[in-house]
Amino acid sequence: MKQKVKLIASDLDGTLLQNYMPDCSEEAIELITALTKKGVIFVPASGRQYFNLHNMFQKVDGDVMYLCENGALVFYQDKVLLKREFDRALALELCHMVIDDPKCEVLISGECTCYVVPKTEDYVDYLRNHIKNDVTVIGAPEEITEPIIKVSYFTPKDYRDQVTAYFTKKIAGRCQLMVSGNEWADFAPLGANKGTALEAIGQQMGIAPEEMVAFGDNENDRSMLEFVGQPYLMQKCNPTMEDVKANHCDRVEDVLRQILNEML
Protein backbone atom coordinates (compact mmCIF):
# COMPACT_ATOMS: atom_id res chain seq x y z
CA MET A 1 0.00 0.00 0.00
CA LYS A 2 1.77 3.17 -1.17
CA GLN A 3 -1.18 5.53 -0.73
CA LYS A 4 -2.36 6.34 2.79
CA VAL A 5 -5.53 4.45 3.72
CA LYS A 6 -8.25 6.38 5.54
CA LEU A 7 -11.33 4.28 4.70
CA ILE A 8 -11.90 0.59 3.97
CA ALA A 9 -15.24 -0.56 2.55
CA SER A 10 -16.11 -4.22 2.21
CA ASP A 11 -19.03 -6.09 0.78
CA LEU A 12 -20.18 -8.97 2.97
CA ASP A 13 -21.77 -11.97 1.27
CA GLY A 14 -19.22 -13.66 -0.97
CA THR A 15 -16.52 -11.21 0.12
CA LEU A 16 -15.88 -10.79 3.85
CA LEU A 17 -18.35 -13.63 4.48
CA GLN A 18 -17.41 -16.56 2.28
CA ASN A 19 -18.93 -20.01 1.95
CA TYR A 20 -22.23 -18.82 3.49
CA MET A 21 -20.60 -17.76 6.76
CA PRO A 22 -23.28 -16.14 8.98
CA ASP A 23 -20.84 -13.87 10.84
CA CYS A 24 -17.40 -12.30 10.52
CA SER A 25 -14.40 -14.33 11.60
CA GLU A 26 -12.73 -13.43 14.88
CA GLU A 27 -9.63 -12.63 12.82
CA ALA A 28 -11.58 -10.05 10.82
CA ILE A 29 -13.05 -8.45 13.96
CA GLU A 30 -9.58 -8.17 15.54
CA LEU A 31 -8.09 -6.63 12.39
CA ILE A 32 -10.95 -4.17 11.95
CA THR A 33 -10.66 -3.15 15.60
CA ALA A 34 -6.92 -2.56 15.22
CA LEU A 35 -7.42 -0.52 12.05
CA THR A 36 -10.14 1.67 13.58
CA LYS A 37 -7.82 2.39 16.48
CA LYS A 38 -5.32 3.64 13.90
CA GLY A 39 -7.93 6.09 12.63
CA VAL A 40 -9.14 4.09 9.62
CA ILE A 41 -12.89 4.14 9.06
CA PHE A 42 -14.22 0.65 8.34
CA VAL A 43 -17.39 0.51 6.26
CA PRO A 44 -19.45 -2.68 5.85
CA ALA A 45 -20.96 -1.97 2.41
CA SER A 46 -23.93 -4.24 1.88
CA GLY A 47 -27.45 -4.65 0.65
CA ARG A 48 -28.34 -5.59 4.22
CA GLN A 49 -30.23 -3.36 6.66
CA TYR A 50 -28.67 -1.21 9.40
CA PHE A 51 -30.08 -3.38 12.22
CA ASN A 52 -28.38 -6.43 10.72
CA LEU A 53 -25.02 -4.76 10.11
CA HIS A 54 -24.90 -3.03 13.49
CA ASN A 55 -25.45 -6.33 15.30
CA MET A 56 -22.81 -8.08 13.19
CA PHE A 57 -20.09 -5.53 13.98
CA GLN A 58 -20.95 -4.70 17.58
CA LYS A 59 -17.83 -6.58 18.71
CA VAL A 60 -15.59 -4.05 16.95
CA ASP A 61 -14.00 -1.78 19.53
CA GLY A 62 -14.09 1.44 17.51
CA ASP A 63 -16.26 3.51 15.21
CA VAL A 64 -17.77 1.68 12.23
CA MET A 65 -19.66 3.40 9.44
CA TYR A 66 -22.55 1.43 7.93
CA LEU A 67 -23.27 1.64 4.19
CA CYS A 68 -26.62 -0.15 4.09
CA GLU A 69 -29.19 -1.07 1.45
CA ASN A 70 -26.59 -0.98 -1.36
CA GLY A 71 -25.86 2.68 -0.78
CA ALA A 72 -29.36 4.05 -0.20
CA LEU A 73 -28.66 4.54 3.52
CA VAL A 74 -25.50 5.38 5.48
CA PHE A 75 -25.28 5.47 9.29
CA TYR A 76 -22.34 6.81 11.28
CA GLN A 77 -22.22 7.16 15.06
CA ASP A 78 -25.96 6.33 15.23
CA LYS A 79 -26.89 9.16 12.87
CA VAL A 80 -28.10 9.09 9.27
CA LEU A 81 -25.34 10.44 7.05
CA LEU A 82 -27.09 9.73 3.74
CA LYS A 83 -30.57 8.57 2.77
CA ARG A 84 -32.07 8.12 -0.71
CA GLU A 85 -35.79 7.44 -0.97
CA PHE A 86 -37.97 5.88 -3.66
CA ASP A 87 -40.86 7.71 -5.26
CA ARG A 88 -43.70 6.04 -3.36
CA ALA A 89 -45.84 5.22 -6.40
CA LEU A 90 -42.90 3.55 -8.14
CA ALA A 91 -41.92 1.64 -5.00
CA LEU A 92 -45.44 0.25 -4.61
CA GLU A 93 -45.51 -0.73 -8.29
CA LEU A 94 -42.25 -2.65 -7.84
CA CYS A 95 -43.55 -4.36 -4.71
CA HIS A 96 -46.65 -5.63 -6.48
CA MET A 97 -44.62 -6.70 -9.51
CA VAL A 98 -42.58 -8.97 -7.24
CA ILE A 99 -45.56 -10.15 -5.20
CA ASP A 100 -47.43 -11.11 -8.38
CA ASP A 101 -44.64 -13.51 -9.39
CA PRO A 102 -45.30 -16.81 -7.59
CA LYS A 103 -41.60 -17.68 -7.48
CA CYS A 104 -40.49 -14.43 -5.83
CA GLU A 105 -40.67 -13.14 -2.27
CA VAL A 106 -40.54 -9.39 -1.69
CA LEU A 107 -38.44 -7.52 0.88
CA ILE A 108 -39.19 -3.81 1.33
CA SER A 109 -36.61 -1.70 3.16
CA GLY A 110 -37.40 1.11 5.56
CA GLU A 111 -34.80 2.90 7.66
CA CYS A 112 -34.60 0.40 10.54
CA THR A 113 -36.81 -2.54 9.57
CA CYS A 114 -37.73 -4.53 6.49
CA TYR A 115 -41.31 -5.30 5.53
CA VAL A 116 -42.47 -8.56 3.98
CA VAL A 117 -45.70 -9.90 2.51
CA PRO A 118 -44.67 -13.54 2.87
CA LYS A 119 -45.87 -16.40 0.73
CA THR A 120 -44.41 -18.91 3.22
CA GLU A 121 -43.47 -18.88 6.90
CA ASP A 122 -40.10 -20.36 5.92
CA TYR A 123 -39.20 -17.05 4.26
CA VAL A 124 -39.87 -15.08 7.44
CA ASP A 125 -37.90 -17.62 9.47
CA TYR A 126 -34.99 -17.36 7.01
CA LEU A 127 -34.87 -13.57 7.29
CA ARG A 128 -35.14 -13.48 11.07
CA ASN A 129 -32.98 -16.44 12.07
CA HIS A 130 -30.45 -16.83 9.24
CA ILE A 131 -30.09 -13.33 7.77
CA LYS A 132 -30.90 -11.89 11.24
CA ASN A 133 -32.98 -8.97 10.02
CA ASP A 134 -35.52 -6.97 11.95
CA VAL A 135 -38.68 -8.07 10.11
CA THR A 136 -42.17 -6.58 10.07
CA VAL A 137 -44.85 -8.77 8.49
CA ILE A 138 -47.60 -6.84 6.68
CA GLY A 139 -50.61 -7.70 4.54
CA ALA A 140 -49.89 -5.24 1.71
CA PRO A 141 -47.16 -2.70 0.82
CA GLU A 142 -49.66 0.15 1.19
CA GLU A 143 -49.55 -0.39 4.97
CA ILE A 144 -46.01 1.03 5.09
CA THR A 145 -46.08 4.63 6.34
CA GLU A 146 -42.36 5.49 6.25
CA PRO A 147 -40.32 6.23 3.09
CA ILE A 148 -39.24 3.15 1.12
CA ILE A 149 -35.54 3.13 0.31
CA LYS A 150 -35.14 -0.23 -1.46
CA VAL A 151 -37.25 -3.09 -2.85
CA SER A 152 -35.65 -6.53 -3.16
CA TYR A 153 -36.71 -9.98 -4.23
CA PHE A 154 -35.64 -13.45 -3.17
CA THR A 155 -36.01 -16.22 -5.72
CA PRO A 156 -34.60 -19.68 -6.55
CA LYS A 157 -31.10 -19.61 -8.07
CA ASP A 158 -32.22 -21.20 -11.32
CA TYR A 159 -34.95 -18.58 -11.80
CA ARG A 160 -33.12 -15.40 -10.79
CA ASP A 161 -31.57 -14.55 -14.17
CA GLN A 162 -34.82 -15.17 -16.05
CA VAL A 163 -36.97 -13.03 -13.79
CA THR A 164 -34.29 -10.35 -13.51
CA ALA A 165 -34.19 -9.99 -17.29
CA TYR A 166 -37.98 -9.58 -17.33
CA PHE A 167 -38.02 -7.05 -14.48
CA THR A 168 -35.16 -5.09 -16.08
CA LYS A 169 -37.27 -4.46 -19.18
CA LYS A 170 -40.27 -3.46 -17.08
CA ILE A 171 -38.41 -0.79 -15.09
CA ALA A 172 -35.98 0.50 -17.73
CA GLY A 173 -35.03 4.12 -17.12
CA ARG A 174 -37.07 4.45 -13.92
CA CYS A 175 -34.82 2.81 -11.33
CA GLN A 176 -31.84 0.48 -10.99
CA LEU A 177 -31.83 -3.31 -10.69
CA MET A 178 -28.73 -5.10 -9.40
CA VAL A 179 -28.09 -8.73 -8.48
CA SER A 180 -26.55 -9.26 -5.05
CA GLY A 181 -25.94 -12.95 -4.53
CA ASN A 182 -27.29 -16.13 -6.06
CA GLU A 183 -30.88 -15.65 -4.90
CA TRP A 184 -31.25 -11.91 -4.37
CA ALA A 185 -31.68 -8.81 -6.51
CA ASP A 186 -32.40 -5.22 -5.53
CA PHE A 187 -34.34 -2.33 -7.04
CA ALA A 188 -32.87 1.02 -5.98
CA PRO A 189 -33.57 4.67 -6.80
CA LEU A 190 -31.58 6.04 -9.72
CA GLY A 191 -28.18 7.20 -8.48
CA ALA A 192 -28.27 5.13 -5.31
CA ASN A 193 -25.39 2.65 -5.24
CA LYS A 194 -22.29 1.86 -3.23
CA GLY A 195 -20.09 4.07 -5.40
CA THR A 196 -22.20 7.22 -5.07
CA ALA A 197 -22.53 6.54 -1.33
CA LEU A 198 -18.74 6.40 -0.96
CA GLU A 199 -18.45 9.59 -3.01
CA ALA A 200 -20.85 11.36 -0.63
CA ILE A 201 -19.00 9.96 2.40
CA GLY A 202 -15.70 11.18 0.99
CA GLN A 203 -17.05 14.66 0.44
CA GLN A 204 -18.43 14.88 3.98
CA MET A 205 -15.39 13.34 5.68
CA GLY A 206 -12.67 14.90 3.52
CA ILE A 207 -11.42 11.55 2.20
CA ALA A 208 -10.22 11.27 -1.41
CA PRO A 209 -10.97 8.19 -3.55
CA GLU A 210 -7.23 7.42 -3.60
CA GLU A 211 -7.37 7.04 0.19
CA MET A 212 -10.15 4.45 -0.01
CA VAL A 213 -9.89 0.65 -0.25
CA ALA A 214 -12.87 -1.48 -1.30
CA PHE A 215 -13.56 -5.21 -1.57
CA GLY A 216 -16.34 -6.79 -3.65
CA ASP A 217 -17.43 -9.74 -5.73
CA ASN A 218 -20.73 -8.97 -7.47
CA GLU A 219 -22.48 -6.45 -9.71
CA ASN A 220 -23.78 -4.40 -6.79
CA ASP A 221 -20.10 -3.79 -5.91
CA ARG A 222 -19.06 -2.55 -9.38
CA SER A 223 -19.68 1.16 -8.75
CA MET A 224 -17.76 0.98 -5.47
CA LEU A 225 -14.76 -0.79 -6.99
CA GLU A 226 -14.68 1.62 -9.91
CA PHE A 227 -14.79 4.66 -7.58
CA VAL A 228 -12.07 3.91 -5.04
CA GLY A 229 -8.37 4.22 -5.71
CA GLN A 230 -7.51 0.83 -4.21
CA PRO A 231 -10.09 -1.78 -5.33
CA TYR A 232 -9.94 -5.51 -4.59
CA LEU A 233 -11.98 -8.11 -6.46
CA MET A 234 -12.46 -11.53 -4.93
CA GLN A 235 -11.00 -14.45 -6.85
CA LYS A 236 -14.38 -16.23 -6.68
CA CYS A 237 -16.30 -13.28 -8.12
CA ASN A 238 -19.31 -13.22 -10.39
CA PRO A 239 -17.87 -13.87 -13.91
CA THR A 240 -19.55 -10.68 -15.13
CA MET A 241 -17.16 -8.72 -12.88
CA GLU A 242 -13.96 -9.93 -14.55
CA ASP A 243 -13.69 -6.74 -16.62
CA VAL A 244 -13.32 -4.59 -13.48
CA LYS A 245 -9.79 -3.25 -13.11
CA ALA A 246 -8.79 -4.24 -9.59
CA ASN A 247 -6.33 -6.18 -7.49
CA HIS A 248 -7.43 -9.74 -6.75
CA CYS A 249 -7.50 -11.50 -3.39
CA ASP A 250 -8.73 -14.72 -1.83
CA ARG A 251 -9.44 -13.35 1.65
CA VAL A 252 -10.22 -9.85 2.86
CA GLU A 253 -8.40 -10.59 6.12
CA ASP A 254 -5.08 -11.05 4.29
CA VAL A 255 -5.24 -7.57 2.78
CA LEU A 256 -6.44 -6.00 6.05
CA ARG A 257 -3.40 -7.49 7.80
CA GLN A 258 -1.12 -6.15 5.07
CA ILE A 259 -2.60 -2.65 5.45
CA LEU A 260 -2.25 -2.82 9.25
CA ASN A 261 1.35 -4.01 9.08
CA GLU A 262 2.25 -1.13 6.80
CA MET A 263 0.82 1.30 9.37
CA LEU A 264 2.90 -0.05 12.26
N, C-alpha and C positions, 0 to 999 in steps of 0.2 A: 504494500500500500504506500504509494508515494504521496498522494494527496491526503490532507488531513481529513479524518472522518468525524462528522458531527451528528449524523443521523443514519440509522440502519433500519430499513423497512423490510419485513419478511412476510410473504404469503405463508399460510399455514398448511392446509391440506395438500399433500403431495410435495411439500417443500420443507418447512420446519417439522411438520408431522408427516412422516412417511409410513408406508405399509399400514395405513388405517390406524395409526397411533391416536388414542383419544386425548392425550395430554403431552405437553412438552417433556423432554427428557430432563433429568436432574442436571445433567451436564449443560444443557442449554440455559436453564434457569440460573445456574452459577455464573456462566459466561455473561449473560445479559445483565445480571446484578453487578458484576465487576465492571462492565462497560458503562453502565449508567453512573456508577460511582466515579468514573473518569470524565463524566460530563457528556457522554454520548446519549442521544435520545433514541431509544428503541421503539419501533413502531410495528406492532402486529398489523398487517395490512390484509384484510380478509373480507369475504362476503358475509361473514358472521356478524351477529348483533353485538352491541356493546356489553350487555349483561354476560354473554358467553365469554367474550374476550377478557373482560375484567376479572372474572372468576378464574380463568385459565392462568393469568399472569399475576395473581395476587401474592404469589410467593416471591416475586422479584422485589428485592430491597432497594427501591429507587423509583424515580418517576418513569412511567411508561405512557406513551401517547397511543391512542387507539384509533386506527383508520378502519372504520366499520362499513358494512354494507357496500363493499367495493368502491368506497370513496364518496358515498353520499353523505356520510356522517363521520366527523372526527371529534373525539373527546380528549381533553388534556387537563389533568388535575381536576377531574370531576366537572369540567365545564365544556360546553359545546363550542368547539373552535370553528367548525364548518358544518353546514347542513343544507342539502339540496333536496327540494321537495318536488313530487310529481304534481302535474295538473290533475285535480281530483277526477274529473270526467274520464281522462285517459287511463288513470290508474284503475278505476272501476271497470272500464272496458277490458283491460288486460286481465284483471282478476277473473272476470266471467269467461274470457276466452280460455283460460287455463281450466277453470272449474268445469266447463262444458266438454273438455276432453276426458274421456273415462280413464285414460292411462296416466293422467297427470294429477298431482296434488299441488295446491297453491300454498305459498307462504308469503304473507304480506307484512312488510316491515314498518313499524312505527319507531319512535325514538328509543324506547327502552323495552319493548315487547314485540313479539311477532304474532300475527293473527292467522288462524287457519280455519278453513271450512272443510273438515276432514271427511274423506270417503271411507276411511277405516280407522279404527282405534290404534292399530299398529303404527300408523304414521305419527300420531300424537305421541305415543310411547317412544318412538325413535327420536323425535325432536327433543323431548324432555330428558330422556335417560341416556341416550347415546350422544347426540349433538349437544345436549345440556343447555338448551335455550329456555328463556322465559316465554311460555306459550299461553296465548289467550284463545280459547275456542269460541267461535261465533257462528251464527246461522247464515249470515250473508255479509259481503264486504261493505254494504251500505251502513252497517252498524258501527263501523269505525268512525270515531269523531276527530281523531288527531290527524295531522298531515301524513300522507303515505310517502315514504322515501325510496322504497324498492318493492318490486313484485317478482317473486321467484317461482320456479316450478321444479318439482321432484318427479322423476319418471324412470322407468326401467332403462338400463344401459343401452339395450338394443333398440330402443325407441327414441332415445334422446335426439340423435342427429336428424331423424325424419321429422319429428315434431318441431324441432328448432328451425329447420329450413322452412316449414310452413308458417310458423309464427313470424319469422324474419320478413317474409313477404307481406304479411298482414300489417306489420307496424313500421314498414320502411319510411324513414324520414321523420318519424314522430318520437322515437325514443331509441335507446340502445338495447341490444340483446347480446349477452356474452355467456359462454359456457364456463362453468367453474367446478370442474370435477366430472366424474363419469355419469352422474345421475342428476346433476343440478345445472340450471341455467337461470340467469337473472336479467330482468328488464330494469333499466335505470334511466333517469332523465338524461336528455342530451347534455353532454359536457360533464357528466358525473362519472368519474373513473378514478382509479388509483393514481394515475399520472397527474391529473389536474388537482387532486387532493394534495399530493406532495408538493406541487407547484405553489398552492395556496399556503401550505405549511411553511415552505421555504420563505415566502414573502413575509409572513407574519413573524417568523423566528429569526430572520436574517441568515438563512442557510442557503448556500448556492448549490445547484445540482451537482457540481463537482465534489462537494463535500458529503454527498449522499451515497449510500450503498443500498442495493435492493436485491432481493432473492425472489424468484418466481418460477412457475412451471407451466402455466396455462394461459389461455387467451385473455382472461381477466387481469393478468399481470403484464401484458404487453405494454400498455401505456406507461406503467411504472418503470419497467426496465428500459424503455426508450427515453425516459426523462432523466433518470439519474446518471451521474458521471461514472459510477462504478457498479454496473449491473452483473448479476450472477444468475445463470440459467441452470436449472437442475439437469443432470444427465438424463434422468428418466422423465423428460418433459413431454408434453403433448407434441406430436410430430409437426403440427402446424406452426410451432414456435421456433423451429430450427433456423428460420431466416433472421431471427433477432440477433443483433451483434452484441455479444456478452461473453464474459468469462463463464466457464462451466465448472460445476462442483457436484460432488456426490452427497455431501452433508453440509448443512448450514453451520453446524457447530465447528467444523474444521476451519472455515473462513473466519468465524467469530474469534476463535482462538488466535489465529494469525493476526487479526486486527489488534487484539488485546496485547499480544506479545510485542507488537511494533510500537505500542504506546508506553510500554514499561521503561 
